[in-house]
Amino acid sequence: MRRVTRRAVLKGAAGLALTTIGPLTVFDTPAAADGALSFGDAIITVENTTVRSTELWAEVPVKLNVPTACTIVLEYETLNGDGTIGASPGAATADADFVAARGFVIFQPGERVKLVKIRLVRPLAEGKSIVLQVSDFGHPLFGLAHTSGEVRWGPHTTIATSYAKDDVPLPPLPSHGTVIFSDRLLDREFASDDGFAPSGRPCWQSRLATGRRQDGNKELGYYADPALNPETTVWGIDPASGCRFIQAEYHEEGLSDRQGGKLVPGWRKETPFRFSAAMVTSRTLFNRITINSYVEFNVRLMRVPGSWPGLWLLPIAPGWPPEIDVIEAYITGLPQYRDDVIFSSIHWKGEKGPDARGAAMPLDLVEEGASLFSRFNRFGCLIGKQQIVYYFNDKPYCAMPNLVGAGPWYMLMDVAVGGPAREPENPGAFPARMHIAGVKVIQF
């Protein structure tokens, strides 16, 4: 199996540069030459529109040139154009021409047109304009490329019936099926280095099949096991909830190599590993996830900047890709990044090598008041023959074409440190825990 380093640079089909950091996909999305944004084969444009002097609303189409096969999440923002002033929602509007707006446009598979509504305070005067800018989303994985269109006065409204907002719903979670695996991870000897308990029965494995470090990611955490690294507390039972947790910790003196020295990252040999990371996989315990399997993780995360928790799937067959990433959370602590955003993606072997697609989703758009940190949430994916659909508390929010095959797959849960989540500025905020209420697999 190729080392799952989560970092390999490649090019997408239509000018989309991708960096895969398995289970991560870093998108560096340049604007196309004509000012459009491109995601794979889909090019996003914002249509210039006109409104009549009697209208107090403008509807601006955001379009794809072809229907997308995967979920695309974009952020929009209204800006002052020629001679206009935008007022913040709820602010005084005496001198304003329109109410400033900011939000998201989501294209689900099969959709091509979304309409963004802008409320005018007064009819738009001739010569004035409002700019609608659409960007590829403020998220650690994206480059913030953008495109825009204008709203101006005109004798005719250009929207009318020319555009209809697409609405292609994602499939709901099926209501029937057979639970073929379920575990709360509460056994005392639930995990080990080789994935087998002292009795010989399979259990969770405390590392990747390929080892205990991710140097290619520039990760700062060593995936520890308490039996091998006794200075660490990799996991435990939370007395408040009674649930298993795994955690990344800070060790000021560094981690011992048990030979009188320190464990050292291969990419930064001048300093030892001062963070222990945590991982458990079902590689030896349960590895029969395949077509029509629904995999669900019930977890609660901690808001610790510099930590990088993930829930993902790898194939039992050696080699990488493919890979399915149910969620990744890049907890940077930076104010420009929302706390409620998770990233879901796939990795597969394309014609020119490893390829990937993914979407960053603000969970508040899926469920009002959603929080990664204050309560447990159920994250799952249903692996169909043609499509992989992702669910948050039973609500579908994202889909990708099944370019990764049938597997069979096994589960991984980890709390990494560093990488795209940045080096922790406050190591004293650790440990960073993932609380696990349970995992299950349902076969439909």
C-alpha positions as CSV (number, residue, x, y, z in Angstrom):
1,M,0.0,0.0,0.0
2,R,1.3,3.5,-0.8
3,R,2.0,5.5,2.2
4,V,-1.1,7.6,2.9
5,T,0.8,10.9,3.3
6,R,-2.1,13.1,2.4
7,R,0.1,15.3,0.1
8,A,0.6,14.8,-3.6
9,V,0.2,17.6,-6.1
10,L,-1.8,17.1,-9.3
11,K,-4.0,19.0,-11.8
12,G,-7.7,18.8,-12.2
13,A,-9.5,18.5,-15.5
14,A,-10.4,22.2,-16.1
15,G,-7.7,24.2,-14.4
16,L,-8.5,23.1,-10.9
17,A,-5.2,22.4,-9.0
18,L,-5.6,19.8,-6.4
19,T,-3.3,18.7,-3.6
20,T,-4.4,15.4,-2.0
21,I,-3.4,14.9,1.6
22,G,-5.3,11.7,2.2
23,P,-7.8,12.1,3.6
24,L,-7.4,15.7,2.7
25,T,-8.0,17.5,-0.6
26,V,-6.5,20.9,-0.9
27,F,-8.1,23.0,-3.6
28,D,-6.2,25.9,-5.2
29,T,-8.9,27.1,-7.6
30,P,-7.7,29.8,-10.1
31,A,-10.1,32.0,-11.9
32,A,-10.5,31.1,-15.5
33,A,-9.3,33.5,-18.2
34,D,-12.8,34.9,-18.8
35,G,-13.2,35.6,-15.0
36,A,-15.2,32.4,-14.3
37,L,-14.4,29.8,-11.6
38,S,-13.8,26.3,-12.6
39,F,-14.4,23.1,-10.6
40,G,-13.4,20.0,-12.6
41,D,-15.4,20.3,-15.8
42,A,-17.9,22.8,-14.4
43,I,-17.3,26.5,-15.0
44,I,-19.2,28.9,-12.7
45,T,-20.4,32.3,-14.0
46,V,-22.4,35.2,-12.5
47,E,-24.8,36.7,-15.1
48,N,-25.1,40.4,-15.5
49,T,-28.7,41.4,-14.9
50,T,-30.9,44.5,-15.2
51,V,-33.9,45.6,-13.1
52,R,-36.6,48.1,-14.0
53,S,-37.1,51.4,-12.2
54,T,-40.2,50.0,-10.3
55,E,-38.5,47.0,-8.8
56,L,-37.1,46.6,-5.3
57,W,-35.6,43.1,-5.7
58,A,-32.9,41.8,-8.0
59,E,-32.4,38.2,-8.8
60,V,-28.9,37.3,-10.1
61,P,-28.3,33.9,-11.7
62,V,-25.2,31.9,-10.7
63,K,-24.7,29.3,-13.4
64,L,-22.7,26.2,-14.3
65,N,-22.0,25.4,-17.9
66,V,-22.6,21.7,-17.3
67,P,-24.4,19.9,-14.5
68,T,-22.0,19.0,-11.7
69,A,-21.5,15.4,-10.6
70,C,-20.3,16.5,-7.2
71,T,-21.5,19.0,-4.6
72,I,-20.1,22.5,-5.0
73,V,-20.3,25.1,-2.2
74,L,-19.7,28.7,-3.0
75,E,-19.9,31.9,-1.0
76,Y,-21.5,35.1,-2.3
77,E,-21.2,38.7,-1.2
78,T,-22.8,41.9,-2.5
79,L,-20.4,44.8,-3.1
80,N,-20.9,48.5,-3.8
81,G,-20.8,49.1,-7.6
82,D,-20.9,52.4,-9.5
83,G,-22.4,55.0,-7.2
84,T,-24.2,52.6,-4.8
85,I,-24.1,52.2,-1.1
86,G,-25.0,48.9,0.6
87,A,-26.4,48.9,4.1
88,S,-25.8,46.1,6.6
89,P,-29.0,44.1,7.4
90,G,-30.8,45.9,10.2
91,A,-28.8,49.1,9.9
92,A,-30.2,52.5,8.9
93,T,-30.9,52.7,5.2
94,A,-31.5,56.4,4.6
95,D,-28.4,56.8,2.3
96,A,-28.3,53.2,1.1
97,D,-29.3,51.8,-2.3
98,F,-29.5,48.1,-1.3
99,V,-29.2,45.8,1.7
100,A,-25.8,44.1,1.7
101,A,-26.0,40.3,1.7
102,R,-23.6,37.5,2.2
103,G,-24.4,33.8,2.0
104,F,-23.8,30.5,0.2
105,V,-24.8,29.0,-3.1
106,I,-24.9,25.2,-3.2
107,F,-25.0,23.2,-6.4
108,Q,-25.9,19.6,-5.8
109,P,-25.4,16.9,-8.5
110,G,-27.5,17.6,-11.6
111,E,-28.1,21.3,-10.8
112,R,-27.0,24.2,-13.0
113,V,-28.7,27.4,-11.9
114,K,-29.1,29.2,-8.6
115,L,-30.7,32.6,-8.0
116,V,-29.3,35.1,-5.5
117,K,-31.8,37.7,-4.3
118,I,-30.7,41.3,-3.5
119,R,-33.1,43.6,-1.7
120,L,-33.1,47.2,-3.0
121,V,-33.8,50.0,-0.6
122,R,-34.9,52.2,-3.5
123,P,-35.3,51.5,-7.3
124,L,-31.8,51.4,-8.9
125,A,-31.1,54.6,-10.7
126,E,-29.6,54.7,-14.2
127,G,-25.8,54.6,-14.1
128,K,-25.6,52.8,-10.7
129,S,-24.7,49.2,-10.2
130,I,-24.5,46.5,-7.6
131,V,-21.7,43.8,-7.7
132,L,-22.4,40.2,-6.8
133,Q,-19.2,38.4,-6.1
134,V,-19.0,34.6,-5.8
135,S,-15.9,32.9,-4.4
136,D,-14.7,29.4,-3.8
137,F,-15.3,29.7,-0.1
138,G,-13.2,30.9,2.9
139,H,-11.7,27.6,4.0
140,P,-8.1,26.4,4.7
141,L,-8.3,24.3,1.6
142,F,-9.2,26.9,-0.9
143,G,-7.5,29.8,-2.7
144,L,-10.4,32.3,-2.6
145,A,-10.6,32.8,-6.3
146,H,-13.7,34.6,-7.3
147,T,-15.9,35.8,-10.2
148,S,-18.6,38.5,-10.3
149,G,-21.5,40.0,-12.2
150,E,-23.4,43.3,-12.0
151,V,-26.9,44.5,-11.5
152,R,-27.9,47.6,-13.4
153,W,-31.0,49.6,-14.3
154,G,-32.6,48.7,-17.6
155,P,-35.9,49.0,-19.4
156,H,-36.5,45.3,-19.0
157,T,-35.8,42.8,-16.3
158,T,-33.4,40.2,-17.7
159,I,-34.4,37.4,-15.3
160,A,-38.2,37.0,-15.7
161,T,-38.7,33.5,-16.8
162,S,-35.3,33.1,-18.5
163,Y,-33.9,31.2,-15.6
164,A,-35.4,28.8,-13.2
165,K,-33.7,27.8,-10.0
166,D,-32.7,24.1,-10.1
167,D,-33.6,21.9,-7.2
168,V,-32.4,18.3,-7.4
169,P,-32.7,16.8,-3.9
170,L,-30.2,14.4,-2.6
171,P,-31.6,10.9,-1.8
172,P,-32.9,10.5,1.8
173,L,-31.3,7.9,4.0
174,P,-33.2,4.6,3.4
175,S,-35.4,3.5,6.2
176,H,-34.6,-0.2,6.1
177,G,-31.5,-2.3,6.2
178,T,-29.5,-4.7,8.3
179,V,-27.0,-3.6,10.9
180,I,-23.9,-5.7,10.1
181,F,-21.5,-4.0,12.5
182,S,-21.9,-1.9,15.6
183,D,-19.5,-0.9,18.4
184,R,-19.2,1.6,21.2
185,L,-15.5,0.9,21.7
186,L,-15.9,0.3,25.4
187,D,-14.0,-2.9,25.8
188,R,-10.9,-2.5,28.0
189,E,-8.7,-4.0,25.3
190,F,-10.5,-2.5,22.4
191,A,-7.4,-1.5,20.4
192,S,-3.8,-2.6,19.9
193,D,-0.7,-2.1,17.7
194,D,-1.4,-5.1,15.5
195,G,-5.2,-5.1,15.6
196,F,-5.5,-8.2,17.8
197,A,-6.4,-8.5,21.5
198,P,-4.3,-10.7,23.8
199,S,-6.9,-13.5,23.3
200,G,-6.2,-13.4,19.6
201,R,-9.6,-11.9,18.6
202,P,-9.5,-9.0,16.2
203,C,-9.9,-5.5,17.7
204,W,-9.3,-1.9,16.6
205,Q,-5.8,-1.1,15.4
206,S,-4.0,1.9,16.8
207,R,-2.2,3.0,13.6
208,L,-2.2,3.0,9.9
209,A,-1.2,-0.3,8.2
210,T,1.9,1.6,7.0
211,G,3.1,3.0,10.3
212,R,2.7,5.7,13.0
213,R,3.6,8.9,11.2
214,Q,2.5,11.1,8.3
215,D,5.7,12.9,7.4
216,G,4.5,13.8,3.9
217,N,1.7,15.8,5.5
218,K,4.1,17.7,7.7
219,E,2.0,16.5,10.6
220,L,3.3,17.3,14.1
221,G,1.8,14.3,15.9
222,Y,3.1,10.8,16.3
223,Y,0.2,8.2,16.3
224,A,0.9,6.7,19.7
225,D,-0.3,3.6,21.5
226,P,-0.3,3.6,25.3
227,A,1.4,0.1,25.3
228,L,4.3,1.4,23.2
229,N,4.3,5.0,24.4
230,P,3.5,4.9,28.1
231,E,4.0,8.6,28.6
232,T,0.9,9.2,26.5
233,T,-2.8,8.8,27.3
234,V,-4.1,8.1,23.8
235,W,-7.6,7.1,24.8
236,G,-9.9,6.6,27.8
237,I,-13.5,6.7,28.9
238,D,-15.1,10.0,29.6
239,P,-16.8,9.8,33.0
240,A,-19.4,12.5,32.2
241,S,-20.8,10.7,29.1
242,G,-19.5,7.2,29.6
243,C,-18.2,7.3,26.0
244,R,-14.8,6.3,24.6
245,F,-12.5,9.1,23.6
246,I,-9.2,9.3,21.6
247,Q,-7.0,12.3,21.9
248,A,-4.0,14.2,20.7
249,E,-1.7,15.5,23.5
250,Y,1.2,17.9,24.0
251,H,4.4,16.5,25.5
252,E,6.9,19.3,26.3
253,E,9.9,17.1,26.6
254,G,9.0,15.1,23.4
255,L,8.1,11.5,22.9
256,S,10.7,8.8,23.8
257,D,11.9,6.3,21.2
258,R,12.4,3.8,24.2
259,Q,16.1,3.6,23.2
260,G,17.4,6.7,25.1
261,G,16.4,9.2,22.4
262,K,13.4,11.0,21.0
263,L,11.0,10.2,18.2
264,V,11.7,12.8,15.4
265,P,9.5,13.8,12.4
266,G,11.2,12.9,9.2
267,W,10.4,16.3,7.7
268,R,11.7,18.3,10.7
269,K,14.5,16.5,12.3
270,E,15.7,19.4,14.4
271,T,12.9,18.9,16.9
272,P,11.3,15.8,18.4
273,F,7.6,14.9,18.3
274,R,6.1,17.1,21.0
275,F,2.5,16.0,20.1
276,S,1.0,12.5,20.2
277,A,-1.8,12.0,17.7
278,A,-4.5,9.3,18.0
279,M,-5.9,6.8,15.5
280,V,-8.0,3.7,15.5
281,T,-8.9,1.7,12.5
282,S,-11.2,-1.3,11.9
283,R,-8.7,-2.9,9.4
284,T,-8.6,-6.3,11.3
285,L,-11.9,-6.0,13.1
286,F,-14.4,-5.2,10.3
287,N,-13.4,-4.6,6.7
288,R,-16.5,-5.6,4.7
289,I,-18.0,-2.2,3.8
290,T,-19.0,-2.2,0.2
291,I,-21.7,-1.2,-2.3
292,N,-25.0,-0.3,-0.5
293,S,-23.3,0.0,2.9
294,Y,-24.1,2.9,5.1
295,V,-21.3,3.8,7.6
296,E,-22.0,6.1,10.5
297,F,-19.9,7.7,13.2
298,N,-21.4,9.3,16.3
299,V,-18.9,11.8,17.6
300,R,-18.2,15.0,19.4
301,L,-15.1,17.1,18.7
302,M,-13.2,19.6,20.7
303,R,-12.3,23.2,19.6
304,V,-8.5,23.0,20.0
305,P,-6.6,25.1,17.4
306,G,-4.0,23.1,15.5
307,S,-6.0,19.8,15.7
308,W,-7.3,18.0,12.7
309,P,-9.9,15.2,13.4
310,G,-11.1,13.0,10.6
311,L,-13.5,10.1,9.9
312,W,-12.6,8.1,6.7
313,L,-12.5,4.8,4.9
314,L,-9.6,3.0,3.2
315,P,-9.7,-0.2,1.0
316,I,-8.5,-3.4,2.5
317,A,-6.6,-4.1,-0.7
318,P,-3.0,-2.6,-0.7
319,G,-2.4,0.6,-2.6
320,W,-3.6,4.2,-2.5
321,P,-5.9,5.7,-3.8
322,P,-8.9,5.1,-3.5
323,E,-10.2,6.7,-0.3
324,I,-13.5,8.0,1.1
325,D,-13.4,10.9,3.6
326,V,-16.7,11.2,5.5
327,I,-15.5,14.4,7.3
328,E,-12.4,16.3,8.1
329,A,-12.3,19.3,10.4
330,Y,-9.4,21.8,10.2
331,I,-9.5,23.5,13.5
332,T,-7.2,26.5,12.9
333,G,-8.6,29.0,15.5
334,L,-8.3,31.7,12.8
335,P,-11.2,34.2,12.7
336,Q,-11.6,34.0,8.9
337,Y,-12.6,30.3,9.1
338,R,-16.0,29.3,10.4
339,D,-16.2,26.7,13.2
340,D,-19.1,24.7,11.7
341,V,-17.4,23.7,8.5
342,I,-16.5,20.1,7.6
343,F,-14.9,18.7,4.5
344,S,-16.1,15.6,2.7
345,S,-14.2,14.1,-0.3
346,I,-13.1,11.1,-2.4
347,H,-9.8,10.1,-3.8
348,W,-9.4,7.9,-6.8
349,K,-6.9,6.8,-9.4
350,G,-7.5,8.9,-12.5
351,E,-6.0,8.7,-16.0
352,K,-3.0,10.8,-15.0
353,G,-2.6,9.6,-11.5
354,P,-4.3,10.3,-8.1
355,D,-7.3,12.6,-8.4
356,A,-9.8,14.0,-5.9
357,R,-13.0,16.0,-5.4
358,G,-14.5,17.4,-2.2
359,A,-16.8,20.0,-0.7
360,A,-16.5,22.2,2.4
361,M,-20.0,22.4,4.0
362,P,-21.1,24.8,6.7
363,L,-23.2,22.6,8.9
364,D,-25.5,25.4,9.9
365,L,-26.9,25.2,6.3
366,V,-27.8,21.6,6.9
367,E,-29.2,22.0,10.5
368,E,-29.8,25.2,12.2
369,G,-27.6,25.7,15.3
370,A,-25.3,22.8,14.3
371,S,-22.2,22.5,16.4
372,L,-19.3,20.1,16.2
373,F,-18.2,20.8,19.7
374,S,-21.2,21.1,22.1
375,R,-23.0,17.9,21.3
376,F,-22.7,14.5,19.5
377,N,-23.5,14.4,15.8
378,R,-23.9,11.5,13.5
379,F,-21.8,11.7,10.3
380,G,-22.3,9.0,7.7
381,C,-22.0,8.0,4.0
382,L,-24.0,5.7,1.8
383,I,-21.9,4.0,-0.8
384,G,-24.0,3.5,-3.9
385,K,-22.9,1.9,-7.2
386,Q,-23.1,5.3,-9.0
387,Q,-23.0,7.9,-6.1
388,I,-21.7,8.4,-2.6
389,V,-24.0,10.5,-0.4
390,Y,-23.0,12.0,2.9
391,Y,-25.4,12.6,5.8
392,F,-25.4,14.8,8.9
393,N,-27.8,13.6,11.6
394,D,-29.7,11.7,8.9
395,K,-29.9,14.8,6.6
396,P,-28.1,14.5,3.2
397,Y,-25.8,17.4,2.5
398,C,-23.2,16.4,-0.1
399,A,-22.7,13.8,-2.8
400,M,-19.8,12.6,-5.0
401,P,-19.8,10.2,-8.0
402,N,-18.5,6.8,-7.0
403,L,-15.2,6.8,-8.7
404,V,-13.6,4.8,-6.0
405,G,-15.2,1.4,-6.6
406,A,-16.7,-1.1,-4.4
407,G,-14.0,-1.6,-1.8
408,P,-14.3,-3.5,0.4
409,W,-13.4,-0.7,2.9
410,Y,-12.6,-0.4,6.6
411,M,-13.0,2.6,9.0
412,L,-10.5,5.0,10.4
413,M,-11.0,7.7,13.2
414,D,-8.1,10.0,14.1
415,V,-7.1,13.2,15.7
416,A,-4.0,14.6,13.9
417,V,-2.0,17.7,14.7
418,G,-0.7,20.3,12.4
419,G,-0.8,19.9,8.6
420,P,-3.5,22.2,7.2
421,A,-4.7,23.0,10.7
422,R,-1.4,24.8,11.3
423,E,1.1,24.5,14.1
424,P,-0.7,24.9,17.4
425,E,0.0,28.4,18.9
426,N,-1.2,27.3,22.3
427,P,0.0,23.8,23.1
428,G,-1.5,24.2,26.6
429,A,-5.0,24.0,25.0
430,F,-4.4,20.2,24.4
431,P,-5.5,17.5,24.7
432,A,-7.8,17.6,21.7
433,R,-10.3,14.8,22.1
434,M,-12.7,13.0,19.8
435,H,-15.6,11.6,21.9
436,I,-17.0,8.5,20.2
437,A,-20.6,7.4,21.2
438,G,-20.5,4.6,18.6
439,V,-20.0,3.5,15.0
440,K,-22.2,1.3,12.9
441,V,-22.5,-0.2,9.4
442,I,-25.9,-0.9,7.8
443,Q,-26.3,-3.0,4.7
444,F,-29.2,-2.1,2.3
